[in-house]
Amino acid sequence: MRYTERRFIDASLLERRGDEEANAVENVTYVTKETIYKRKKCTILLVILVTCASFLGIVHLLSNVPEFNQYRILRAYQRQIRNEAKAVEAGRPRTILFWNSFFKNKRWGFDEDTLGPDYFRDKMNCPVYRCDLTNNRDFLPAIEMYDAVLFHVAEPFPLLYSAPRVREPHQLYVFALMEPPGETKHVLTDEGGFYNLTMSYRLDSDLLWPYQMFEDIETGAVVAPAIRPKWRQTPAVWNDTNVSQLWEGKTRMAAWFVSHCETLSKREKLAAALQKHIPVDIYGKCGNFSCPYTSNECDELLDKSYKFYFSFENSLCNDYVTEKLYNAMKRYVIPVVFGGADYSRFVPPHSVIDAEDFESAAELAAYLRYVATHPEEYMRYFWWRRYYRLTFRSPFCDLCAKLHSVSFRQKTQTYTDIEKWWMGDQCRFEAKIGL
């Protein structure tokens, strides 16, 4: 019995000792794994630090190597050259070439064949003036070097050299015309995609080319022509001693200076219809009166003798307003206008009498008789003289500014269908007033 119990006790001791040894081995294994993990982590961090230090050291060494320095200096020099080239390009005068003549005038009405920045600044008062203007194709070594080329579309292009043979992407080809579509001397269907800009009397042109402009005397701002001009309010009553005195000496009703007797607008029929109701003196080839057109005598005649002047256009086209109107507005005579324009976009309110505001020539004549015999109403048509004056700003100022505009030069624009833009729904052949 004792022997059996002893064996049982020895077995228990052995089993307990085995468990303790197993636990000890397990603890040793855990400690060993944790130590290995920490060592690996430290090794990785050490490798990263060594790599970073090595990289920085290499960069530092390379930066002091002569070949590396030369490469870096070369890049800096090239960058400097590019910046200097841009600066030179920005300050370089832009060149504008007249490709063909303007009604047989190769200078387009200017004084010389070539004009430089001084002319743009001193004569045209352009805010941006570093431009050259020339009709000399040899002014620059090659045609493709000009920044802008102007084509007068109311005149045929040269037969032997109708258009430039080479064209650079930076060049702007300008469609230029002051006459209505009926005066176009080109088959525009052949010129689609040829022009980048338009320069004409139309208010939607890229470069507006009007005969005159109205400037606010007080602010100096150009008010019209414009699509939505902001005019001052017309006074209900207006007294002007100068106009009153002139009115007393005016003994004749209306004058008309005209040289083209048959026109698309049929203005000659309107004049003939008015002659049935009021006296109209017609000067020039189409009438019985004569006066040198360019002399001061004609102007003085309007001031002293006539109450109205007929400013009748030869075409009924959108925005088409010519010097006939502006010349009359410089005198003390009321213009009677007949054309296709919305005159509120061009002249101050109550400064002209629009024939198409009346249903018939008889109705228009009756109103003219009323104004002619009522000095207070006659004087109201001159109220604008106190607030506005006629001025002119050359479209070449705007063109010069655009040629110097980086943002504008980066824009690519062409008129893919210039015929549709110029001809489509622009003119009519029937007047609103009954003839």
C-alpha positions as CSV (number, residue, x, y, z in Angstrom):
1,M,0.0,0.0,0.0
2,R,2.8,2.4,0.9
3,Y,4.7,1.5,-2.2
4,T,1.7,2.2,-4.4
5,E,1.1,5.6,-2.8
6,R,4.8,6.5,-3.2
7,R,4.7,5.7,-6.8
8,F,1.6,7.8,-7.3
9,I,3.3,10.8,-5.5
10,D,6.5,10.4,-7.6
11,A,4.4,10.4,-10.8
12,S,2.6,13.6,-9.7
13,L,5.9,15.3,-9.0
14,L,7.2,14.3,-12.4
15,E,4.1,15.6,-14.1
16,R,4.3,18.9,-12.3
17,R,8.0,19.3,-13.2
18,G,7.2,18.6,-16.8
19,D,4.5,21.3,-16.9
20,E,6.9,23.8,-15.4
21,E,9.6,23.0,-17.9
22,A,7.1,23.3,-20.7
23,N,6.0,26.7,-19.5
24,A,9.6,27.8,-19.2
25,V,10.3,26.8,-22.8
26,E,7.2,28.6,-24.0
27,N,8.2,31.8,-22.2
28,V,11.7,31.6,-23.7
29,T,10.2,31.2,-27.2
30,Y,8.0,34.3,-26.7
31,V,10.8,36.4,-25.5
32,T,13.0,35.3,-28.4
33,K,10.3,36.3,-31.1
34,E,9.7,39.7,-29.5
35,T,13.4,40.4,-29.5
36,I,13.8,39.4,-33.1
37,Y,10.8,41.7,-34.1
38,K,12.4,44.7,-32.3
39,R,15.7,44.0,-33.9
40,K,14.2,43.9,-37.4
41,K,12.3,47.1,-36.8
42,C,15.5,48.8,-35.7
43,T,17.3,47.5,-38.7
44,I,14.7,48.9,-41.1
45,L,14.8,52.3,-39.5
46,L,18.6,52.3,-39.6
47,V,18.5,51.3,-43.3
48,I,16.1,54.2,-44.0
49,L,18.2,56.7,-42.2
50,V,21.4,55.5,-43.9
51,T,19.6,55.7,-47.3
52,C,18.4,59.2,-46.7
53,A,21.8,60.3,-45.5
54,S,23.5,58.7,-48.5
55,F,21.0,60.5,-50.9
56,L,21.6,63.9,-49.4
57,G,25.3,63.2,-49.4
58,I,25.2,62.3,-53.1
59,V,23.2,65.4,-54.0
60,H,25.6,67.6,-52.1
61,L,28.5,66.0,-53.9
62,L,26.9,66.3,-57.3
63,S,26.1,69.9,-56.7
64,N,29.8,70.6,-56.3
65,V,30.8,68.6,-59.4
66,P,31.8,71.1,-62.2
67,E,29.8,69.2,-64.9
68,F,26.6,69.3,-62.8
69,N,27.1,73.0,-62.2
70,Q,27.6,73.7,-65.9
71,Y,24.3,71.9,-66.7
72,R,22.4,73.9,-64.1
73,I,23.9,77.2,-65.3
74,L,23.0,76.3,-68.9
75,R,19.4,75.7,-68.0
76,A,19.3,79.0,-66.1
77,Y,20.8,80.8,-69.1
78,Q,18.3,79.3,-71.5
79,R,15.4,80.3,-69.2
80,Q,16.8,83.8,-69.1
81,I,17.1,84.0,-72.9
82,R,13.5,82.9,-73.3
83,N,12.3,85.5,-70.8
84,E,14.3,88.2,-72.6
85,A,12.8,87.1,-76.0
86,K,9.3,87.4,-74.5
87,A,10.1,90.8,-73.2
88,V,11.5,91.9,-76.6
89,E,8.4,90.4,-78.4
90,A,6.1,92.3,-76.0
91,G,7.8,95.6,-76.8
92,R,8.3,95.0,-80.5
93,P,6.2,97.3,-82.7
94,R,3.4,95.4,-84.5
95,T,3.3,95.8,-88.2
96,I,0.1,96.3,-90.2
97,L,0.1,95.9,-94.0
98,F,-2.5,97.3,-96.5
99,W,-2.8,94.6,-99.0
100,N,-4.7,96.5,-101.6
101,S,-5.9,100.1,-102.1
102,F,-8.8,101.9,-100.6
103,F,-10.8,103.2,-103.5
104,K,-7.6,103.5,-105.6
105,N,-5.8,105.2,-102.6
106,K,-2.8,103.1,-101.7
107,R,-2.4,105.1,-98.4
108,W,-6.0,104.5,-97.3
109,G,-6.3,108.3,-96.8
110,F,-3.2,108.6,-94.6
111,D,-0.4,111.2,-95.3
112,E,2.4,108.8,-96.0
113,D,3.1,105.2,-97.3
114,T,4.5,104.2,-93.9
115,L,3.6,105.5,-90.4
116,G,5.2,104.5,-87.1
117,P,4.4,104.6,-83.4
118,D,4.8,108.4,-83.3
119,Y,1.9,108.8,-85.6
120,F,-0.3,106.4,-83.6
121,R,0.6,108.3,-80.4
122,D,0.6,111.9,-81.6
123,K,-1.9,112.0,-84.5
124,M,-4.4,109.3,-83.7
125,N,-4.0,109.5,-79.8
126,C,-3.9,105.8,-79.5
127,P,-3.5,104.5,-75.9
128,V,-1.4,101.6,-77.3
129,Y,0.7,103.0,-80.1
130,R,3.7,100.8,-80.8
131,C,2.6,99.8,-84.3
132,D,3.7,100.4,-87.9
133,L,1.3,101.0,-90.7
134,T,2.4,100.6,-94.3
135,N,1.4,99.8,-97.9
136,N,4.9,98.8,-98.7
137,R,5.2,95.0,-99.0
138,D,9.0,95.3,-98.7
139,F,8.9,97.1,-95.4
140,L,9.6,93.7,-93.8
141,P,11.7,90.9,-95.5
142,A,8.7,88.6,-96.0
143,I,4.9,89.0,-96.1
144,E,4.4,86.3,-93.4
145,M,6.3,88.5,-91.0
146,Y,3.5,91.1,-90.8
147,D,1.2,90.8,-87.7
148,A,-1.9,91.9,-89.5
149,V,-2.9,92.2,-93.2
150,L,-5.9,94.4,-94.2
151,F,-8.0,93.6,-97.3
152,H,-10.3,96.2,-98.6
153,V,-13.2,94.1,-99.9
154,A,-14.9,96.9,-101.8
155,E,-11.9,96.9,-104.2
156,P,-10.6,94.0,-106.3
157,F,-7.4,92.3,-105.1
158,P,-4.4,92.6,-107.4
159,L,-4.5,90.3,-110.4
160,L,-1.0,89.0,-110.3
161,Y,-0.6,88.6,-106.6
162,S,-4.2,88.4,-105.3
163,A,-3.4,86.9,-101.9
164,P,-0.3,86.1,-99.8
165,R,1.2,82.8,-100.8
166,V,2.5,82.0,-97.4
167,R,0.7,82.6,-94.1
168,E,1.9,82.2,-90.6
169,P,-0.4,81.1,-87.7
170,H,0.3,84.4,-85.8
171,Q,-1.0,86.6,-88.6
172,L,-4.4,88.2,-88.5
173,Y,-6.2,88.8,-91.8
174,V,-8.7,91.6,-91.6
175,F,-11.9,92.0,-93.6
176,A,-12.2,95.8,-94.0
177,L,-15.1,97.6,-95.5
178,M,-17.0,100.9,-94.9
179,E,-19.6,100.4,-97.7
180,P,-22.8,98.3,-97.6
181,P,-22.8,94.7,-98.8
182,G,-23.9,95.7,-102.3
183,E,-20.5,97.3,-102.9
184,T,-18.6,94.2,-102.2
185,K,-16.3,93.4,-105.1
186,H,-15.5,89.8,-104.1
187,V,-17.1,86.4,-104.4
188,L,-17.1,85.8,-100.6
189,T,-18.0,82.1,-101.0
190,D,-14.3,81.6,-102.1
191,E,-13.0,83.4,-98.9
192,G,-14.5,81.2,-96.2
193,G,-12.0,80.7,-93.3
194,F,-9.7,83.3,-94.8
195,Y,-10.4,86.2,-92.4
196,N,-9.7,86.4,-88.6
197,L,-11.2,89.8,-87.9
198,T,-13.8,92.2,-89.4
199,M,-13.5,96.0,-89.5
200,S,-16.6,97.8,-90.7
201,Y,-19.4,100.2,-89.8
202,R,-21.4,97.4,-88.3
203,L,-21.7,97.4,-84.5
204,D,-21.0,93.6,-84.3
205,S,-17.6,94.0,-86.1
206,D,-14.5,93.0,-84.2
207,L,-13.1,96.5,-85.0
208,L,-15.8,99.2,-85.3
209,W,-15.1,101.6,-88.2
210,P,-17.6,104.5,-87.9
211,Y,-17.5,107.8,-89.6
212,Q,-17.9,109.7,-86.3
213,M,-18.6,109.2,-82.6
214,F,-20.5,111.0,-79.9
215,E,-18.5,111.9,-76.8
216,D,-19.9,113.1,-73.5
217,I,-18.4,116.5,-72.9
218,E,-18.5,116.2,-69.1
219,T,-17.1,112.7,-68.7
220,G,-15.1,112.3,-71.9
221,A,-16.7,108.9,-72.5
222,V,-17.6,107.8,-76.0
223,V,-21.3,107.1,-75.9
224,A,-22.1,106.1,-79.5
225,P,-22.2,104.3,-81.8
226,A,-23.1,101.4,-79.5
227,I,-25.7,98.7,-79.2
228,R,-27.1,100.1,-76.0
229,P,-25.9,103.7,-75.6
230,K,-26.7,105.5,-72.3
231,W,-28.0,108.9,-73.3
232,R,-28.9,111.8,-71.1
233,Q,-32.6,112.5,-70.7
234,T,-34.0,114.9,-73.3
235,P,-35.3,118.2,-71.7
236,A,-39.0,119.0,-72.2
237,V,-38.1,122.6,-73.0
238,W,-35.0,124.0,-74.4
239,N,-33.9,127.6,-75.1
240,D,-30.9,128.5,-77.2
241,T,-30.4,132.1,-78.2
242,N,-28.0,131.3,-81.0
243,V,-30.4,128.8,-82.6
244,S,-33.3,131.2,-82.1
245,Q,-31.5,133.9,-84.0
246,L,-30.5,131.6,-86.8
247,W,-34.1,130.3,-87.0
248,E,-35.3,133.8,-87.7
249,G,-33.0,134.2,-90.7
250,K,-33.8,130.8,-92.2
251,T,-36.1,131.3,-95.2
252,R,-35.8,128.0,-97.0
253,M,-37.3,124.7,-96.0
254,A,-35.0,121.8,-96.9
255,A,-31.8,121.1,-98.8
256,W,-30.3,117.9,-100.2
257,F,-26.8,117.4,-101.6
258,V,-26.6,114.3,-103.8
259,S,-24.6,112.9,-106.6
260,H,-26.0,109.4,-107.2
261,C,-29.5,109.7,-108.6
262,E,-30.7,106.1,-108.7
263,T,-30.1,104.0,-105.5
264,L,-31.1,100.7,-104.0
265,S,-32.9,102.6,-101.2
266,K,-35.0,104.5,-103.7
267,R,-34.3,107.7,-101.7
268,E,-34.8,109.7,-104.9
269,K,-38.5,108.6,-104.8
270,L,-38.9,109.8,-101.2
271,A,-37.4,113.2,-102.1
272,A,-39.7,113.5,-105.1
273,A,-42.7,112.6,-102.9
274,L,-41.8,115.2,-100.3
275,Q,-41.4,117.8,-103.1
276,K,-45.2,117.5,-103.7
277,H,-45.8,118.9,-100.2
278,I,-42.8,121.1,-99.2
279,P,-40.1,122.9,-101.2
280,V,-36.9,120.9,-101.4
281,D,-33.7,122.3,-103.0
282,I,-31.6,119.5,-104.5
283,Y,-27.9,120.3,-105.1
284,G,-25.6,118.4,-107.4
285,K,-26.0,116.1,-110.3
286,C,-29.6,115.1,-109.4
287,G,-31.0,118.7,-108.9
288,N,-31.1,122.2,-110.2
289,F,-28.9,123.8,-107.6
290,S,-25.1,123.9,-107.4
291,C,-22.6,124.4,-104.6
292,P,-19.0,123.3,-104.3
293,Y,-19.3,120.2,-102.1
294,T,-16.0,120.7,-100.2
295,S,-16.3,124.5,-99.7
296,N,-17.4,126.3,-96.6
297,E,-20.0,128.1,-98.7
298,C,-22.2,125.0,-98.6
299,D,-21.9,124.7,-94.8
300,E,-22.7,128.4,-94.3
301,L,-25.6,128.0,-96.6
302,L,-27.1,125.4,-94.4
303,D,-26.6,127.4,-91.2
304,K,-28.1,130.6,-92.6
305,S,-30.8,129.6,-95.0
306,Y,-32.2,126.0,-94.4
307,K,-34.2,124.5,-91.6
308,F,-33.7,120.9,-92.6
309,Y,-31.2,118.8,-94.4
310,F,-31.9,115.4,-96.0
311,S,-29.5,112.7,-94.9
312,F,-30.7,109.9,-97.1
313,E,-28.6,106.8,-97.4
314,N,-28.2,104.9,-100.7
315,S,-28.8,101.5,-99.0
316,L,-31.2,100.4,-96.3
317,C,-28.7,98.2,-94.3
318,N,-28.3,97.6,-90.6
319,D,-26.0,100.1,-88.9
320,Y,-25.2,101.8,-92.2
321,V,-24.8,105.5,-91.2
322,T,-22.4,107.7,-93.3
323,E,-20.8,111.1,-93.2
324,K,-24.0,112.6,-94.7
325,L,-25.6,112.6,-91.2
326,Y,-22.5,113.7,-89.2
327,N,-21.7,116.5,-91.6
328,A,-25.2,117.8,-91.1
329,M,-25.0,117.5,-87.3
330,K,-22.0,119.8,-87.3
331,R,-24.3,122.6,-88.7
332,Y,-27.3,124.4,-87.2
333,V,-29.8,122.4,-89.3
334,I,-32.0,119.5,-88.4
335,P,-31.1,116.3,-90.2
336,V,-34.0,114.3,-91.7
337,V,-32.6,110.7,-91.9
338,F,-33.6,107.8,-94.1
339,G,-31.7,104.5,-93.8
340,G,-31.7,101.0,-92.4
341,A,-30.0,101.8,-89.0
342,D,-31.5,102.1,-85.6
343,Y,-30.6,105.8,-85.2
344,S,-31.0,105.7,-81.4
345,R,-27.7,103.7,-81.4
346,F,-25.9,106.5,-83.3
347,V,-27.2,109.9,-82.3
348,P,-28.8,111.5,-79.2
349,P,-32.5,111.3,-78.8
350,H,-34.5,114.1,-80.4
351,S,-31.6,115.3,-82.5
352,V,-32.8,114.0,-85.9
353,I,-36.1,113.3,-87.6
354,D,-36.4,109.7,-88.9
355,A,-38.4,109.5,-92.1
356,E,-39.4,105.9,-91.3
357,D,-41.2,107.0,-88.2
358,F,-44.0,108.2,-90.5
359,E,-46.4,106.3,-92.7
360,S,-46.2,108.5,-95.7
361,A,-44.3,111.4,-97.3
362,A,-47.3,113.6,-96.7
363,E,-47.3,112.9,-93.0
364,L,-43.6,113.6,-92.8
365,A,-44.0,116.8,-94.7
366,A,-46.7,117.9,-92.3
367,Y,-44.5,117.4,-89.3
368,L,-41.6,119.3,-90.9
369,R,-43.9,122.2,-91.5
370,Y,-45.0,122.1,-87.9
371,V,-41.4,122.1,-86.5
372,A,-40.4,124.8,-89.0
373,T,-43.0,127.2,-87.8
374,H,-42.6,126.6,-84.0
375,P,-39.2,127.9,-82.9
376,E,-39.5,126.3,-79.4
377,E,-39.9,122.9,-81.0
378,Y,-37.2,123.6,-83.5
379,M,-34.7,124.6,-80.8
380,R,-35.3,121.3,-78.9
381,Y,-33.5,119.4,-81.6
382,F,-30.2,121.1,-80.6
383,W,-30.3,120.4,-76.9
384,W,-27.6,117.7,-77.3
385,R,-24.9,120.3,-78.2
386,R,-24.5,121.3,-74.6
387,Y,-23.7,117.7,-73.5
388,Y,-22.1,116.0,-76.4
389,R,-19.6,116.6,-79.2
390,L,-18.6,114.8,-82.3
391,T,-15.3,113.0,-82.2
392,F,-13.4,110.2,-83.9
393,R,-11.3,107.3,-82.8
394,S,-9.5,105.4,-85.4
395,P,-10.1,101.6,-85.6
396,F,-6.4,101.2,-86.1
397,C,-5.9,102.2,-82.4
398,D,-8.1,99.2,-81.5
399,L,-6.2,96.9,-83.9
400,C,-2.9,98.0,-82.5
401,A,-4.1,97.3,-79.0
402,K,-5.3,93.8,-80.0
403,L,-2.0,93.0,-81.6
404,H,-0.2,93.8,-78.4
405,S,-2.7,91.7,-76.3
406,V,-1.3,88.3,-75.4
407,S,-4.7,86.9,-74.5
408,F,-6.1,88.1,-77.8
409,R,-3.3,86.8,-79.9
410,Q,-3.7,83.3,-78.2
411,K,-7.3,83.2,-79.4
412,T,-7.8,81.5,-82.7
413,Q,-10.7,82.9,-84.7
414,T,-11.7,82.6,-88.3
415,Y,-14.9,83.4,-90.2
416,T,-15.8,80.1,-91.8
417,D,-18.7,81.7,-93.7
418,I,-17.9,85.4,-94.2
419,E,-20.5,85.7,-96.9
420,K,-23.3,84.7,-94.5
421,W,-22.0,87.1,-91.8
422,W,-21.7,90.0,-94.2
423,M,-24.7,89.4,-96.5
424,G,-27.2,87.5,-94.5
425,D,-30.4,89.5,-93.5
426,Q,-28.4,92.8,-93.4
427,C,-30.3,94.9,-96.0
428,R,-33.8,95.5,-97.3
429,F,-35.2,96.9,-100.4
430,E,-38.5,98.2,-99.2
431,A,-38.9,101.3,-97.1
432,K,-41.2,101.5,-94.1
433,I,-42.5,104.9,-95.2
434,G,-44.9,104.8,-98.1
435,L,-43.4,106.3,-101.2
